[in-house]
Amino acid sequence: MATVKQIQRRLQAAKKKFAGLNKEATATKGNIKKLESALKKAKAAEKAAKVKAKKPASKAKKPAARKRATAKQNAAKEKK
């Protein structure tokens, strides 16, 4: 059977290991959050680039065609 000192030593070592693992877990959680936000931004940028690439360049509008005068309008002009 182990002595009190041996048990205390093992307990301290276990607590120290546990504390180190907790720190590492916390740091890993922070890294995961940073990477997830970076991934979200990258996806949004990629989607925006696809939309921009698909969208054709806007063409200049042609001026509206002139309306031709109807027979009635031509007759009205001739009367004046």
Backbone as a chain_set.jsonl record, in Angstrom:
{"seq": "MATVKQIQRRLQAAKKKFAGLNKEATATKGNIKKLESALKKAKAAEKAAKVKAKKPASKAKKPAARKRATAKQNAAKEKK", "coords": {"N": [[0.835, -1.181, 0.0], [0.377, 2.308, -0.684], [2.12, 5.107, 0.697], [1.174, 8.037, 2.633], [2.554, 10.297, 1.748], [3.315, 9.509, -0.825], [0.849, 9.277, -2.083], [-0.047, 11.92, -1.894], [1.839, 13.158, -3.533], [1.29, 11.963, -6.025], [-1.301, 12.922, -6.36], [-0.843, 15.712, -6.517], [0.658, 15.764, -8.902], [-1.253, 14.823, -10.705], [-3.185, 16.863, -10.522], [-1.694, 19.005, -11.493], [-1.213, 18.154, -14.113], [-3.827, 18.067, -15.02], [-4.549, 20.789, -14.842], [-2.832, 21.866, -16.768], [-3.854, 20.615, -19.056], [-6.393, 21.751, -19.089], [-5.774, 24.44, -19.63], [-4.711, 24.135, -22.184], [-6.952, 23.147, -23.531], [-8.669, 25.345, -23.375], [-7.222, 27.225, -24.848], [-7.266, 25.949, -27.305], [-10.003, 26.004, -27.882], [-10.326, 28.76, -28.266], [-8.724, 29.111, -30.558], [-10.186, 27.59, -32.363], [-12.558, 29.086, -32.571], [-11.541, 31.435, -33.746], [-10.646, 30.413, -36.203], [-13.058, 29.486, -37.279], [-14.451, 31.893, -37.648], [-12.786, 33.1, -39.509], [-13.106, 31.314, -41.619], [-15.803, 31.698, -42.201], [-15.748, 34.367, -43.135], [-14.111, 34.007, -45.377], [-15.691, 32.323, -46.96], [-17.836, 34.031, -47.496], [-16.525, 36.024, -48.959], [-15.697, 34.535, -51.15], [-18.142, 33.784, -52.233], [-19.137, 36.297, -52.936], [-17.28, 36.987, -54.871], [-17.863, 35.104, -56.839], [-20.467, 35.866, -57.566], [-19.93, 38.39, -58.563], [-18.301, 37.718, -60.728], [-20.052, 36.265, -62.336], [-21.945, 38.138, -63.058], [-22.76, 39.998, -65.871], [-21.043, 42.618, -67.618], [-22.415, 45.845, -67.434], [-24.291, 47.054, -70.092], [-24.271, 49.928, -72.199], [-27.173, 51.833, -72.48], [-29.16, 51.954, -75.369], [-30.26, 54.804, -77.222], [-33.725, 55.658, -77.214], [-35.783, 54.594, -79.889], [-36.941, 56.726, -82.511], [-40.279, 57.731, -82.757], [-42.344, 57.099, -85.451], [-44.276, 59.335, -87.38], [-47.79, 59.117, -87.531], [-50.325, 58.596, -90.054], [-52.45, 60.301, -89.515], [-51.227, 62.271, -87.956], [-49.407, 63.332, -89.798], [-51.198, 64.418, -91.643], [-52.356, 66.375, -90.056], [-50.201, 68.069, -89.711], [-49.805, 69.004, -92.281], [-52.075, 70.536, -92.709], [-51.637, 72.761, -91.147]], "CA": [[0.0, 0.0, 0.0], [1.151, 3.539, -0.814], [2.162, 5.979, 1.877], [0.464, 9.318, 2.497], [3.392, 11.19, 0.934], [3.238, 9.061, -2.22], [-0.491, 9.62, -2.583], [-0.068, 13.372, -2.069], [2.673, 13.459, -4.703], [0.526, 11.563, -7.212], [-2.433, 13.849, -6.452], [-0.311, 16.982, -7.028], [1.028, 15.569, -10.309], [-2.499, 14.708, -11.462], [-3.785, 18.201, -10.563], [-0.853, 19.821, -12.373], [-1.477, 17.69, -15.476], [-5.188, 18.494, -15.339], [-4.522, 22.234, -15.053], [-2.196, 22.077, -18.067], [-4.803, 20.204, -20.096], [-7.46, 22.763, -19.125], [-5.239, 25.609, -20.354], [-4.59, 23.767, -23.593], [-8.308, 23.054, -24.068], [-9.175, 26.718, -23.509], [-6.516, 27.828, -25.981], [-7.76, 25.296, -28.526], [-11.336, 26.549, -28.143], [-10.122, 30.098, -28.837], [-8.235, 28.945, -31.927], [-11.303, 27.09, -33.175], [-13.456, 30.224, -32.829], [-10.875, 32.315, -34.71], [-10.637, 29.756, -37.506], [-14.43, 29.462, -37.782], [-14.801, 33.23, -38.143], [-12.013, 33.31, -40.741], [-13.748, 30.499, -42.648], [-17.047, 32.38, -42.554], [-15.388, 35.521, -43.956], [-13.58, 33.524, -46.657], [-16.828, 31.843, -47.742], [-18.589, 35.204, -47.947], [-15.731, 36.669, -50.006], [-15.732, 33.657, -52.322], [-19.484, 33.898, -52.798], [-19.221, 37.623, -53.552], [-16.468, 36.951, -56.085], [-18.613, 34.327, -57.835], [-21.584, 36.698, -58.03], [-19.349, 39.456, -59.365], [-17.802, 37.128, -61.967], [-21.187, 35.85, -63.152], [-22.693, 39.305, -63.498], [-22.158, 40.59, -67.063], [-20.796, 44.057, -67.556], [-23.611, 46.552, -67.865], [-24.173, 47.647, -71.432], [-24.85, 51.266, -72.29], [-28.496, 51.757, -73.092], [-29.309, 52.641, -76.651], [-31.327, 55.797, -77.141], [-35.017, 55.152, -77.68], [-36.033, 54.824, -81.311], [-37.916, 57.798, -82.75], [-41.586, 57.256, -83.214], [-42.718, 57.651, -86.756], [-45.562, 60.014, -87.368], [-48.868, 58.349, -88.159], [-50.965, 59.3, -91.162], [-53.254, 61.382, -88.952], [-50.326, 63.344, -87.546], [-48.89, 63.94, -91.02], [-52.294, 65.218, -92.198], [-52.511, 67.547, -89.198], [-49.078, 68.972, -89.988], [-50.003, 69.584, -93.596], [-53.127, 71.525, -92.597], [-51.114, 73.968, -90.507]], "C": [[0.882, 1.248, 0.0], [1.081, 4.367, 0.466], [1.421, 7.273, 1.579], [1.241, 10.255, 1.583], [3.299, 10.807, -0.543], [1.892, 9.448, -2.844], [-0.592, 11.124, -2.825], [0.702, 13.78, -3.311], [1.923, 13.141, -5.994], [-0.657, 12.523, -7.444], [-1.982, 15.197, -7.009], [0.036, 16.87, -8.511], [-0.221, 15.516, -11.191], [-3.175, 16.077, -11.606], [-3.018, 19.103, -11.522], [-1.116, 19.458, -13.837], [-2.855, 18.17, -15.931], [-5.253, 19.99, -15.636], [-3.9, 22.567, -16.408], [-3.123, 21.727, -19.211], [-5.951, 21.203, -20.226], [-7.015, 24.0, -19.889], [-5.185, 25.33, -21.841], [-5.973, 23.701, -24.25], [-8.891, 24.442, -24.304], [-8.531, 27.408, -24.708], [-7.017, 27.25, -27.297], [-9.145, 25.81, -28.887], [-11.236, 27.931, -28.777], [-9.66, 30.024, -30.275], [-9.352, 28.484, -32.855], [-12.239, 28.238, -33.535], [-12.85, 31.168, -33.866], [-10.924, 31.718, -36.113], [-12.04, 29.702, -38.106], [-14.838, 30.821, -38.333], [-14.043, 33.543, -39.426], [-12.628, 32.526, -41.901], [-15.027, 31.16, -43.129], [-16.772, 33.568, -43.471], [-14.906, 35.084, -45.332], [-14.712, 33.024, -47.55], [-17.632, 33.003, -48.311], [-17.85, 35.903, -49.077], [-15.767, 35.848, -51.285], [-17.079, 33.756, -53.019], [-19.652, 35.23, -53.524], [-18.426, 37.654, -54.855], [-17.18, 36.183, -57.196], [-19.739, 35.152, -58.425], [-21.048, 37.788, -58.948], [-18.868, 38.924, -60.708], [-18.948, 36.744, -62.896], [-21.929, 37.032, -63.761], [-22.037, 39.915, -64.741], [-21.984, 42.102, -66.896], [-22.025, 44.776, -68.09], [-23.346, 47.22, -69.215], [-24.826, 49.015, -71.413], [-26.192, 51.158, -73.002], [-28.514, 52.542, -74.401], [-30.404, 53.687, -76.498], [-32.615, 55.229, -77.741], [-35.203, 55.503, -79.153], [-37.094, 55.917, -81.468], [-39.211, 57.197, -83.25], [-41.879, 57.906, -84.562], [-44.103, 58.263, -86.658], [-46.596, 59.166, -88.092], [-49.48, 59.201, -89.267], [-51.786, 60.481, -90.66], [-52.376, 62.567, -88.571], [-49.757, 64.064, -88.763], [-49.959, 64.847, -91.643], [-52.486, 66.496, -91.375], [-51.407, 68.551, -89.453], [-49.279, 69.699, -91.31], [-51.064, 70.678, -93.562], [-52.622, 72.836, -92.034], [-50.38, 74.759, -91.479]], "O": [[1.966, 1.266, 0.583], [0.1, 4.319, 1.208], [1.085, 7.568, 0.432], [0.653, 10.932, 0.739], [3.215, 11.677, -1.41], [1.828, 9.891, -3.991], [-1.15, 11.559, -3.832], [0.262, 14.654, -4.058], [1.917, 13.936, -6.933], [-0.965, 12.882, -8.581], [-2.651, 15.767, -7.871], [-0.258, 17.777, -9.289], [-0.248, 16.087, -12.281], [-3.678, 16.414, -12.678], [-3.616, 19.873, -12.274], [-1.227, 20.336, -14.693], [-3.031, 18.616, -17.064], [-5.932, 20.411, -16.573], [-4.385, 23.45, -17.115], [-3.183, 22.438, -20.214], [-6.427, 21.471, -21.329], [-7.768, 24.548, -20.693], [-5.561, 26.169, -22.659], [-6.147, 24.145, -25.385], [-9.535, 24.681, -25.326], [-9.204, 28.087, -25.484], [-7.174, 27.971, -28.282], [-9.438, 26.03, -30.062], [-11.971, 28.243, -29.714], [-10.137, 30.777, -31.125], [-9.449, 28.937, -33.995], [-12.668, 28.35, -34.684], [-13.55, 31.648, -34.758], [-11.206, 32.416, -37.087], [-12.197, 29.857, -39.317], [-15.497, 30.898, -39.37], [-14.586, 34.176, -40.331], [-12.669, 33.013, -43.031], [-15.308, 31.181, -44.328], [-17.471, 33.763, -44.465], [-15.243, 35.708, -46.339], [-14.703, 33.266, -48.757], [-18.057, 32.967, -49.465], [-18.47, 36.331, -50.051], [-15.858, 36.403, -52.38], [-17.15, 33.805, -54.247], [-20.242, 35.283, -54.603], [-18.849, 38.277, -55.829], [-17.108, 36.568, -58.363], [-19.952, 35.146, -59.637], [-21.64, 38.078, -59.988], [-19.009, 39.604, -61.725], [-18.83, 36.881, -64.114], [-22.477, 36.93, -64.858], [-20.873, 40.312, -64.68], [-22.696, 42.751, -66.13], [-22.608, 44.357, -69.09], [-22.315, 47.857, -69.429], [-25.808, 49.24, -70.705], [-26.316, 50.465, -74.011], [-27.957, 53.635, -74.51], [-31.358, 53.493, -75.745], [-32.577, 54.418, -78.667], [-34.82, 56.585, -79.597], [-38.021, 56.018, -80.665], [-39.22, 56.272, -84.063], [-41.68, 59.105, -84.759], [-44.976, 57.768, -85.946], [-46.313, 58.573, -89.133], [-49.177, 60.388, -89.39], [-51.82, 61.535, -91.294], [-52.727, 63.719, -88.825], [-49.64, 65.289, -88.752], [-49.64, 65.937, -92.119], [-52.746, 67.565, -91.927], [-51.646, 69.758, -89.416], [-48.955, 70.881, -91.432], [-50.966, 71.651, -94.309], [-53.116, 73.904, -92.396], [-49.856, 75.82, -91.141]]}, "num_chains": 1, "name": "protein.A"}
